[in-house]
Amino acid sequence: MVLEAQATLHEACSADVVLVGSGLQTREVADVLDQPFVARGNVATAGGCLASVYLAAWVIARQEGVDAARSAIHDVAPVGEKEEHVERAMRHVMPFLGAPA
């Protein structure tokens, strides 16, 4: 089963957040950066097993603030790795926050 969703560029530009996912064949159709997380304006993409953590941290930080993002990531982090997990996520996300919305 394949799920697809499309929006116009106008809709994407006016959205609070645009999350872009990728699949196994992404490298066949696009240049892929060797980075776990990238954001430009209100558009973000991430790859790998921690992609959802990075995207969630970015969205929460933009909408509710960095402290709220840290708290949320801490809540779902593995036992015994909470601080390390939070720091890893925020290290990748913080350079892309600029002035939070």
Rosetta blueprint (number, residue, H / E / L):
1 M L
2 V L
3 L L
4 E L
5 A L
6 Q L
7 A L
8 T L
9 L H
10 H H
11 E H
12 A H
13 C H
14 S H
15 A L
16 D L
17 V L
18 V E
19 L E
20 V E
21 G L
22 S L
23 G L
24 L L
25 Q L
26 T H
27 R H
28 E H
29 V H
30 A L
31 D L
32 V L
33 L L
34 D L
35 Q L
36 P L
37 F E
38 V E
39 A E
40 R E
41 G L
42 N L
43 V E
44 A E
45 T E
46 A E
47 G L
48 G L
49 C L
50 L L
51 A H
52 S H
53 V H
54 Y H
55 L H
56 A H
57 A H
58 W H
59 V H
60 I H
61 A H
62 R H
63 Q H
64 E H
65 G L
66 V H
67 D H
68 A H
69 A H
70 R H
71 S H
72 A H
73 I H
74 H H
75 D H
76 V H
77 A L
78 P L
79 V L
80 G L
81 E L
82 K H
83 E H
84 E H
85 H H
86 V H
87 E H
88 R H
89 A H
90 M H
91 R H
92 H H
93 V H
94 M H
95 P H
96 F H
97 L L
98 G L
99 A L
100 P L
101 A L
